[in-house]
Amino acid sequence: MLRRLYDWTMSLASKKSAEVWLAVIAFVESSVFLVPADVLFLPMALAKPERSYRYAIVATVASVLGGIAGWALGYFAYETVARPVLEFYGKLDQFEQMKSYVTYETILLLLVTSGLAHLPPIKIVTILSGVIHVSLPLFIVSAIIARGARFLFLAWLLRRYGEPIRYFIEKRLGQIVGIGAAIVIVLYIAYRYFAH
């Protein structure tokens, strides 16, 4: 199923309506969808490098709006809507485990790491933010910074290096950003542990 979703998402890049689809997928990725918007963003930005920053802004705005929808699901409709969605994707146990130990401070850290590196998946963090009642303005600012940094950095790489960088982005960038995000988490935990 995931492979079919991935292939379908990739096929949208060549359509005239690709920009609309990019916004739709970036929106739903942040609250309910499994395939990241990068899958559509990369081929679009490679096909029209002069539009890569425009695509990055579209993806960022739609992703932040989708994040707000995820926050609202967690805040207002966890039991009726968000819980079944998490269960469908097999993420409910991971979610419940995170919910039991997350604090207001750690959720902001997770917003940044999930926005930059999908660590953990962004839909989990947006819903969790609503469940623990993170301030909506603070949530929005964190989402803009994290998602904007990711998409604008990808746009810059694609504008600067073009097709040769695609393999690196698809195969290695996620790992590198993930390692960086993990280091940030470890440093935060170490700071909290030694500061008290």
Phi, psi and chi 1 to 4 in degrees:
 res  aa     phi    psi   chi1   chi2   chi3   chi4
   1 MET       -  -44.0  179.5 -175.6  141.9      -
   2 LEU   -62.4  -40.0 -177.1   57.1      -      -
   3 ARG   -63.2  -41.1 -177.4   76.2 -127.5 -179.5
   4 ARG   -64.9  -42.5  -75.2 -157.5  -57.5  -86.6
   5 LEU   -59.7  -44.2  -86.5  175.5      -      -
   6 TYR   -61.7  -48.9 -179.1   89.8      -      -
   7 ASP   -63.0  -41.5  -69.3  -18.4      -      -
   8 TRP   -62.5  -43.2  174.3   76.9      -      -
   9 THR   -62.5  -43.9  -54.4      -      -      -
  10 MET   -60.5  -37.8  -78.2  -74.6  -74.8      -
  11 SER   -65.6  -21.2   73.4      -      -      -
  12 LEU   -71.2  -22.8  -61.7  172.6      -      -
  13 ALA   -59.9  -29.5      -      -      -      -
  14 SER   -89.5   -4.0   58.3      -      -      -
  15 LYS   -80.6  155.2  -63.8 -173.7 -178.5  -63.3
  16 LYS   -63.6  -29.3  -75.7 -175.3  178.5  177.7
  17 SER   -89.4   18.4   56.8      -      -      -
  18 ALA   -56.1  -39.7      -      -      -      -
  19 GLU   -65.2  -38.3 -160.3  167.9  -42.8      -
  20 VAL   -65.8  -42.7  171.9      -      -      -
  21 TRP   -64.9  -36.3  -80.9  109.5      -      -
  22 LEU   -59.8  -45.4  175.4   62.4      -      -
  23 ALA   -62.6  -43.6      -      -      -      -
  24 VAL   -62.4  -47.7  168.3      -      -      -
  25 ILE   -69.4  -39.0  -72.0  173.0      -      -
  26 ALA   -62.4  -37.1      -      -      -      -
  27 PHE   -66.0  -53.6  178.9   90.8      -      -
  28 VAL   -73.5  -24.7  -66.8      -      -      -
  29 GLU   -59.4  -36.3  175.1 -153.1   -1.7      -
  30 SER   -76.6   -7.6  -65.3      -      -      -
  31 SER  -132.6  -37.8   49.5      -      -      -
  32 VAL  -140.2  -16.0  -65.4      -      -      -
  33 PHE   -94.8  149.4 -163.2   51.1      -      -
  34 LEU   -88.4  -32.3 -152.4   54.9      -      -
  35 VAL   -87.4  128.1  177.8      -      -      -
  36 PRO   -69.0  150.6   18.0  -23.6      -      -
  37 ALA   -63.4  -21.9      -      -      -      -
  38 ASP   -54.9  -33.8  -53.4   14.7      -      -
  39 VAL   -58.0  -34.5  170.7      -      -      -
  40 LEU   -92.1  -37.6 -173.3   52.7      -      -
  41 PHE   -61.0  -44.5  175.3   78.0      -      -
  42 LEU   -60.0  -54.8  -67.7  176.2      -      -
  43 PRO   -64.0  -32.9   13.3  -21.7      -      -
  44 MET   -64.8  -46.2  -74.8  174.6   62.4      -
  45 ALA   -68.6  -31.4      -      -      -      -
  46 LEU   -72.4  -37.6  -77.6  168.0      -      -
  47 ALA   -69.1  -35.7      -      -      -      -
  48 LYS  -134.1   76.2  -66.0 -176.8  176.9  175.0
  49 PRO   -57.5  -29.7  -10.2   14.6      -      -
  50 GLU   -66.7  -16.1   71.2  -77.6    0.5      -
  51 ARG  -105.0    6.6  -70.2 -168.9  176.4 -175.1
  52 SER   -61.1  -39.6   57.2      -      -      -
  53 TYR   -70.3  -35.6  -73.3  113.9      -      -
  54 ARG   -62.5  -45.6  173.3  177.7  162.4  160.5
  55 TYR   -61.6  -38.2  -64.9  152.5      -      -
  56 ALA   -62.7  -40.0      -      -      -      -
  57 ILE   -69.4  -42.6  -70.3  167.4      -      -
  58 VAL   -58.3  -47.7  166.9      -      -      -
  59 ALA   -63.6  -40.0      -      -      -      -
  60 THR   -65.2  -50.0  -60.9      -      -      -
  61 VAL   -60.1  -47.7  169.7      -      -      -
  62 ALA   -64.7  -38.8      -      -      -      -
  63 SER   -65.4  -41.4 -176.7      -      -      -
  64 VAL   -65.6  -42.5  170.3      -      -      -
  65 LEU   -62.6  -40.1  -68.6  173.2      -      -
  66 GLY   -64.4  -37.1      -      -      -      -
  67 GLY   -62.1  -40.1      -      -      -      -
  68 ILE   -63.4  -39.3  -66.1  167.8      -      -
  69 ALA   -63.3  -41.8      -      -      -      -
  70 GLY   -62.1  -43.0      -      -      -      -
  71 TRP   -58.5  -45.2  179.4   92.3      -      -
  72 ALA   -64.2  -38.1      -      -      -      -
  73 LEU   -60.7  -44.4  -75.2  176.1      -      -
  74 GLY   -67.2  -38.0      -      -      -      -
  75 TYR   -75.1  -46.0 -165.6   94.6      -      -
  76 PHE  -105.9  -24.6  -61.9  109.1      -      -
  77 ALA  -140.1   43.5      -      -      -      -
  78 TYR   -63.3  -53.5  175.7   66.3      -      -
  79 GLU   -67.5  -39.0  -70.6  -63.4  -27.6      -
  80 THR   -83.6  -33.2   54.4      -      -      -
  81 VAL  -121.0  -55.2 -179.1      -      -      -
  82 ALA   -64.5  -44.0      -      -      -      -
  83 ARG   -59.4  -47.7 -172.3 -176.3  174.7   95.9
  84 PRO   -60.8  -35.8  -23.8   32.5      -      -
  85 VAL   -63.4  -47.1  166.8      -      -      -
  86 LEU   -63.0  -38.5  -67.8  165.2      -      -
  87 GLU   -64.7  -42.2 -149.9  162.8   14.3      -
  88 PHE   -57.6  -41.2  175.5   77.3      -      -
  89 TYR   -86.6    1.2  -74.4  124.9      -      -
  90 GLY    72.4   24.8      -      -      -      -
  91 LYS  -107.8    2.9  -58.9  -73.0 -175.2 -171.1
  92 LEU   -64.2  -43.7 -174.8   59.8      -      -
  93 ASP   -62.4  -44.5  -69.6  -19.5      -      -
  94 GLN   -60.4  -41.9 -178.2 -174.8   -0.6      -
  95 PHE   -62.9  -49.0 -177.2   87.8      -      -
  96 GLU   -62.8  -36.8  -69.5  -65.7  -21.0      -
  97 GLN   -64.7  -45.4 -168.4  177.0   20.2      -
  98 MET   -63.7  -40.7  -73.9  175.4   66.2      -
  99 LYS   -60.2  -31.9 -168.8  170.1   81.3  169.2
 100 SER   -73.4  -23.1   65.9      -      -      -
 101 TYR  -119.6   -8.8   72.4   79.0      -      -
 102 VAL   -72.4  143.9   77.6      -      -      -
 103 THR  -117.4  173.7   64.8      -      -      -
 104 TYR   -58.8  -39.7 -155.3   84.2      -      -
 105 GLU   -69.3  -44.6  -68.8  172.4  -35.8      -
 106 THR   -67.8  -30.6   53.2      -      -      -
 107 ILE   -65.3  -35.6 -162.6   73.0      -      -
 108 LEU   -66.1  -38.9  -67.3  176.5      -      -
 109 LEU   -63.4  -43.9  179.3   66.8      -      -
 110 LEU   -65.0  -33.7  -69.6  173.4      -      -
 111 LEU   -60.5  -41.8  -86.9  169.3      -      -
 112 VAL   -69.5  -48.0  172.2      -      -      -
 113 THR   -68.3  -35.5   59.6      -      -      -
 114 SER   -74.0  -34.7   67.7      -      -      -
 115 GLY   -67.0  -37.0      -      -      -      -
 116 LEU   -83.4  -41.9  -71.5  171.2      -      -
 117 ALA  -130.7   11.1      -      -      -      -
 118 HIS    56.0   36.5  -56.6  -65.7      -      -
 119 LEU  -125.6   98.1 -175.6   74.6      -      -
 120 PRO   -76.2  178.2   30.2  -33.7      -      -
 121 PRO   -53.3  138.1  -25.8   34.0      -      -
 122 ILE   -60.3  -34.9 -172.2  125.7      -      -
 123 LYS   -62.3  -34.8   71.6 -172.1   70.8   48.8
 124 ILE   -64.5  -43.6  -71.2  177.4      -      -
 125 VAL   -72.5  -36.9 -178.1      -      -      -
 126 THR   -66.8  -43.6   59.7      -      -      -
 127 ILE   -65.1  -43.3  -67.2  169.6      -      -
 128 LEU   -60.8  -37.2 -173.7   57.3      -      -
 129 SER   -60.6  -39.6  -62.7      -      -      -
 130 GLY   -70.2  -40.8      -      -      -      -
 131 VAL   -60.8  -41.3  167.7      -      -      -
 132 ILE   -93.4    9.8   69.5  161.8      -      -
 133 HIS    62.0   47.6  -64.9 -167.2      -      -
 134 VAL   -63.7  140.1  168.8      -      -      -
 135 SER   -54.2  126.9  153.1      -      -      -
 136 LEU   -60.2  -45.3 -174.1   56.1      -      -
 137 PRO   -59.5  -40.8  -24.7   34.1      -      -
 138 LEU   -65.6  -40.1 -170.1   58.0      -      -
 139 PHE   -59.7  -46.5  172.2   86.4      -      -
 140 ILE   -63.1  -45.0  -68.0  169.3      -      -
 141 VAL   -61.2  -45.1  169.0      -      -      -
 142 SER   -61.3  -42.8  -58.2      -      -      -
 143 ALA   -66.1  -41.3      -      -      -      -
 144 ILE   -61.5  -45.2  -70.3  169.2      -      -
 145 ILE   -63.6  -50.4  -68.7  168.3      -      -
 146 ALA   -68.6  -50.1      -      -      -      -
 147 ARG   -71.4  -39.0  -61.2  -53.2  -85.3  168.1
 148 GLY   -61.7  -43.2      -      -      -      -
 149 ALA   -60.6  -42.9      -      -      -      -
 150 ARG   -64.1  -53.6 -179.8  179.6  179.1   84.3
 151 PHE   -69.1  -38.6  -72.5  118.0      -      -
 152 LEU   -69.0  -35.1  -70.6  167.9      -      -
 153 PHE   -66.3  -42.6 -179.5   59.8      -      -
 154 LEU   -61.7  -42.6  -72.5  174.3      -      -
 155 ALA   -61.2  -43.2      -      -      -      -
 156 TRP   -62.4  -45.0  177.8   80.5      -      -
 157 LEU   -59.9  -44.6  -76.5  174.5      -      -
 158 LEU   -68.8  -38.0  -67.6  165.7      -      -
 159 ARG   -66.1  -39.8  -79.1  -65.5  -62.3  -92.7
 160 ARG   -77.7  -41.6 -174.8  166.6  175.6   87.4
 161 TYR  -113.5  -14.9  -59.7  105.1      -      -
 162 GLY    64.1 -149.2      -      -      -      -
 163 GLU   -54.4  -40.2 -176.4   67.0   41.5      -
 164 PRO   -57.4  -25.8  -25.1   33.6      -      -
 165 ILE   -83.8  -12.0 -160.5   74.8      -      -
 166 ARG   -59.3  -46.3 -177.1  177.1 -175.7  168.1
 167 TYR   -59.0  -44.9  175.2   81.0      -      -
 168 PHE   -60.0  -45.1  172.2   78.8      -      -
 169 ILE   -62.7  -47.2  -70.1  171.4      -      -
 170 GLU   -68.8  -35.2  -71.0  177.9  -18.0      -
 171 LYS  -101.5  -33.4  -58.8  -65.4  179.5 -167.1
 172 ARG  -117.6  -30.2  -60.8  -81.8  176.4 -107.5
 173 LEU   -60.1  -42.7 -174.5   65.0      -      -
 174 GLY   -58.9  -41.0      -      -      -      -
 175 GLN   -65.4  -44.6  -66.8  170.2  -13.2      -
 176 ILE   -64.5  -46.9  -68.4  166.5      -      -
 177 VAL   -65.5  -38.2  174.9      -      -      -
 178 GLY   -61.5  -42.2      -      -      -      -
 179 ILE   -63.7  -43.6  -70.2  166.6      -      -
 180 GLY   -60.0  -43.0      -      -      -      -
 181 ALA   -64.9  -40.3      -      -      -      -
 182 ALA   -63.1  -39.1      -      -      -      -
 183 ILE   -63.2  -42.1  -70.2  168.3      -      -
 184 VAL   -59.6  -43.8  168.5      -      -      -
 185 ILE   -63.3  -46.0  -68.5  169.9      -      -
 186 VAL   -61.9  -43.6  168.3      -      -      -
 187 LEU   -62.0  -40.2  -70.9  173.1      -      -
 188 TYR   -63.8  -46.4  171.9   78.4      -      -
 189 ILE   -61.7  -43.8  -68.4  168.1      -      -
 190 ALA   -61.7  -43.0      -      -      -      -
 191 TYR   -61.3  -46.4  166.6   76.3      -      -
 192 ARG   -64.2  -38.2  -66.2  -71.0  -62.4  165.7
 193 TYR   -68.5  -46.3  179.2   77.4      -      -
 194 PHE   -82.8  -18.4  -69.3  113.6      -      -
 195 ALA   -77.1  -18.8      -      -      -      -
 196 HIS  -113.0      -  -66.0  -70.2      -      -
